[in-house]
Amino acid sequence: MTETAQDWHEVEALYDLCFAPGREALSSYRLRDDIPPVSGLSLVARDRDGILAGAIRYWPVMVEQAETLLLGPVAVHPTRQGEGLATVLIRESLGLAVLRGWARVMLVGDAPYYNRFGFHRLDGVSMPPPTNPARVLGQALVSGAWDGVQGEVTRWPGN
């Protein structure tokens, strides 16, 4: 289901549980500061009792003049890992991104994990330092959407 404002603090607590302390010091967070996640693409997974099991968020960024989605973070509660929830969240949200007219998506992550979702290394696209270039991955949601798109990833305009 779509994340709502009422989910925010619970989702943040899940991210704190699943990621190393200081996660907000990562360069990708500078691109997100004071910018809301993309409405309708940030999802939560809850069990029958309403307990949060997983979450995924997307943020708008620019790669030169190209509007781009930045996927992340995605997390599944440690007691629910191995059930395929991350796969469901990623696939469902990418499908929604296509329906909402987004052409390209990127993330910072492990290629062996994200390759199965259609992500590949983006040569010529650079995140703010100290991001490892080998972890900058992307996927064209529309054929050819990454063709000729290169440069620095920057904040969404107007914020």
C-alpha positions in Angstrom: 0.0 0.0 0.0 1.1 3.6 -0.5 2.9 5.2 2.3 1.0 7.9 4.1 2.1 10.8 6.4 1.0 8.6 9.3 3.5 5.9 8.3 6.5 8.3 8.3 7.9 7.8 11.8 7.3 4.1 11.7 9.1 3.8 8.4 12.0 5.9 9.7 12.3 3.6 12.7 12.4 0.6 10.3 15.2 2.2 8.3 17.1 3.0 11.6 16.8 -0.7 12.5 17.9 -2.1 9.2 20.8 0.3 8.3 24.0 1.3 10.0 24.0 4.3 12.4 24.7 7.5 10.5 22.8 6.4 7.4 21.6 10.0 7.0 25.2 11.2 6.6 25.3 9.4 3.2 25.6 11.6 0.1 22.2 10.4 -1.2 20.6 12.0 1.8 21.9 15.4 0.7 19.8 15.0 -2.4 16.7 14.3 -0.3 17.0 17.0 2.4 13.7 19.0 2.5 12.3 17.3 -0.5 9.3 15.0 -0.1 9.4 11.5 -1.5 7.5 11.0 -4.8 3.9 10.7 -4.0 2.3 7.3 -4.8 5.6 5.5 -5.3 6.7 5.1 -1.7 5.1 1.9 -0.5 4.8 0.0 2.8 4.1 -3.7 3.4 2.1 -4.6 6.5 1.0 -8.0 7.8 -2.6 -8.9 8.7 -2.2 -7.2 12.1 -1.0 -4.0 10.5 2.6 -4.4 11.7 5.1 -2.8 9.3 7.2 -5.4 7.5 8.9 -3.4 4.8 9.1 -0.1 3.0 10.5 1.6 -0.1 10.8 5.2 -1.0 11.6 7.2 -4.2 12.9 10.7 -4.5 13.1 13.0 -7.5 16.6 14.1 -8.6 18.2 15.5 -11.8 21.0 14.0 -13.9 22.0 17.0 -15.8 18.7 18.1 -17.4 17.0 14.7 -17.1 14.3 14.1 -14.5 15.2 10.9 -12.6 13.9 8.8 -9.8 16.2 7.9 -7.0 15.2 4.6 -5.4 15.9 4.1 -1.8 15.9 3.2 0.8 14.2 -0.2 0.6 14.1 -2.2 3.8 12.4 -5.3 5.3 12.2 -5.9 9.0 14.8 -8.5 10.1 12.1 -10.9 11.2 10.5 -10.9 7.8 13.6 -11.1 5.6 13.8 -14.0 3.1 10.0 -13.8 2.4 10.4 -11.9 -0.9 8.9 -8.7 0.4 11.7 -6.5 -1.0 11.2 -8.1 -4.4 7.4 -7.3 -4.2 8.1 -3.7 -3.1 10.7 -3.1 -5.9 8.7 -4.7 -8.7 5.4 -3.1 -7.7 6.9 0.4 -7.3 8.7 0.2 -10.6 5.5 -0.7 -12.3 3.8 2.3 -10.7 6.7 4.5 -11.8 6.1 3.5 -15.4 2.3 4.2 -15.0 3.1 7.6 -13.6 5.3 8.5 -16.6 8.8 8.3 -15.2 11.4 7.3 -17.8 14.4 6.4 -15.7 15.3 5.3 -12.2 18.7 5.0 -10.4 20.0 3.9 -7.0 23.2 3.3 -5.1 23.4 -0.4 -4.3 25.0 -3.8 -4.9 24.8 -4.8 -8.6 24.6 -8.5 -7.9 21.4 -7.9 -6.0 19.8 -5.3 -8.2 20.7 -6.8 -11.6 17.8 -9.2 -11.3 15.4 -6.2 -11.3 17.0 -4.8 -14.5 19.5 -2.4 -13.0 23.0 -2.0 -14.4 26.0 0.2 -13.8 25.6 3.8 -15.0 28.9 4.8 -16.5 29.1 8.6 -16.7 26.6 9.3 -14.0 28.1 10.4 -10.7 26.6 10.8 -7.3 28.1 13.3 -4.8 31.2 11.9 -3.1 32.2 9.7 -1.5 29.9 7.3 -3.5 31.6 4.4 -5.1 30.9 4.7 -8.9 30.5 0.9 -9.2 27.4 1.1 -7.0 25.6 3.7 -9.1 23.0 1.7 -10.9 20.1 2.6 -13.2 17.3 1.2 -15.2 15.4 2.6 -18.2 11.7 2.5 -17.6 11.2 3.6 -21.1 13.4 2.2 -23.8 16.5 4.4 -24.4 15.7 6.7 -21.4 19.4 6.6 -20.3 20.8 7.1 -23.8 23.1 10.1 -23.7 22.2 10.9 -20.1 25.4 11.6 -18.1 26.7 13.9 -15.5 26.3 14.8 -11.9 23.2 13.8 -9.9 21.8 16.9 -8.3 18.9 18.0 -6.2 15.4 18.4 -7.6 14.9 22.1 -8.6 13.0 24.4 -6.4 14.1 23.2 -3.0 
